[in-house]
Amino acid sequence: MDQTSIERKYDEAKDKLAEIGVNADQALKQLPTYQLSIHCWQGDDVRGFEPSSSELTGSGLQVTGNYPGRARNVQELRQDLEEAIALIPGRHRVNLHSIYGEFNGRVERNEYEPGHFRGWLEWAKAHNLELDFNATCFAHPKAAGGMTLSHPRKEIRKFWIEHVKACRKIAAFFGRELKSYSIHNLWIPDGLKDRPANRWSYRQWLFDSLEEIFETEYSQTQLKDSLESKLFGLGTEAYVVGSHEFYLAYALQKGKMVCLDLGHFHPTESIADKISAIMTGGGELLLHLSRGVRWDSDHVVLLNDEIEAVCEEIVAVPDQEKIHLALDYFDASMNRVGAWVLGARAVEQGLLQALLLPGKKLEEAELQGDNLSKLYWRQYVRDLPLAAVWDYYCLMMDVPLESEWLGKIKEYEKNVLSRRN
């Protein structure tokens, strides 16, 4: 489609939206202010670059599929990220797990240093990106029993406390050097397969571990801490130590963020409803955008009902800077670079759709008790030309249209990914 046709269709869509009180130009000014943190672990199936990297067993994680083209080293992973970012409109962040450092030999996780990630820092500077960071409390001999920060043995807890401390130091290093805060997110796999003898002990050990971890304070301009809960996982079906309630209570007491992962709750539970419930008091929130199918299966994000509902709540947040968005899924059954692009563009389309809702009409109808009109306007906007606005946005951002990006991915697969053995 040529530029003239895209602009003409946008003008037509803009006029139709204006008829119901929606300013499309304003929506397109706001959309690029939402940043996504693109997760590096989609590119290599959460393997990382430790010399002794192990399969993810006993960790609550499982990656399925063997599609060709997985990134095998840091150079290939950065190349793939660059390709994906070039196909995603807007300016975004990159999210690293700690096992993606450049170690040049065996380095224990409690000995990680900022120097192991200087290559990522220089790469981020060269591409005008900010970096987020995650401790990696899984896929390690000291996590084999499924317990880390809540382990009954003090020496195991000490190892993981030191690891998380090291990761917070690295995240703060990114924040200082890039002059933009880095979010350090903490998820642990700790839990039990069957009914615990004593729930209290494990949570007290986790609480004490967190207290020691957060003894070192950093400026919020450098580092923001987030705690990610889970309902259950493989091998933790009966009990998860770091539950939503545990982390929410801790975060409220200690001034930390909670992270809501869309796959970490009961399939019928509304994550969209939790956003305003948590943020009304003025705190910050991290969302991990994923798609669970029957359970926490971390499927690639699509523009479905759940993403639509979450995006509506995101754009309703009064202080936009207090809500942080990240992708979190891993699928080895498809082109991994395309999975990044598909998920990121789906979230951005959801945000655009939310920005184009006739909010005033919906609110007026609700306040007047006119529920029919409220539902009518929701249904009405579904027939409006979102695609024309989205294509115009892609044109503005100088990225391929929705009808074009898949072809770019197929070309990259043919020229680059297919040559990897």
Sequence and secondary structure as in RCSB ss.txt:
>XXXX:A:sequence
MDQTSIERKYDEAKDKLAEIGVNADQALKQLPTYQLSIHCWQGDDVRGFEPSSSELTGSGLQVTGNYPGRARNVQ
ELRQDLEEAIALIPGRHRVNLHSIYGEFNGRVERNEYEPGHFRGWLEWAKAHNLELDFNATCFAHPKAAGGMTLS
HPRKEIRKFWIEHVKACRKIAAFFGRELKSYSIHNLWIPDGLKDRPANRWSYRQWLFDSLEEIFETEYSQTQLKD
SLESKLFGLGTEAYVVGSHEFYLAYALQKGKMVCLDLGHFHPTESIADKISAIMTGGGELLLHLSRGVRWDSDHV
VLLNDEIEAVCEEIVAVPDQEKIHLALDYFDASMNRVGAWVLGARAVEQGLLQALLLPGKKLEEAELQGDNLSKL
YWRQYVRDLPLAAVWDYYCLMMDVPLESEWLGKIKEYEKNVLSRRN
>XXXX:A:secstr
  HHHHHHHHHHHHHHHHHTT  HHHHHHHGGG  EEEEGGGTTTS  S TT     SSS       S    SHH
HHHHHHHHHHTTSSS  EEEEEGGGS  SS   GGG  GGGGHHHHHHHHHTT EEEEE   SSSGGGTTS STT
 SSHHHHHHHHHHHHHHHHHHHHHHHHHTS EEEEE    EESS  S HHHHHHHHHHHHHHHTTS   TTTEEE
EEE  S  TT SSEESS HHHHHHHHHHHT EEEEETTSS TT  HHHHHHHHHTTS  EEEEE B SSSS  B 
  S HHHHHHHHHHHH SSGGGEEEEE    TTS HHHHHHHHHHHHHHHHHHHHTS HHHHHHHHHTT HHHHH
HHHHHHTTS HHHHHHHHHHHHT   TTTHHHHHHHHHHHTGGG  
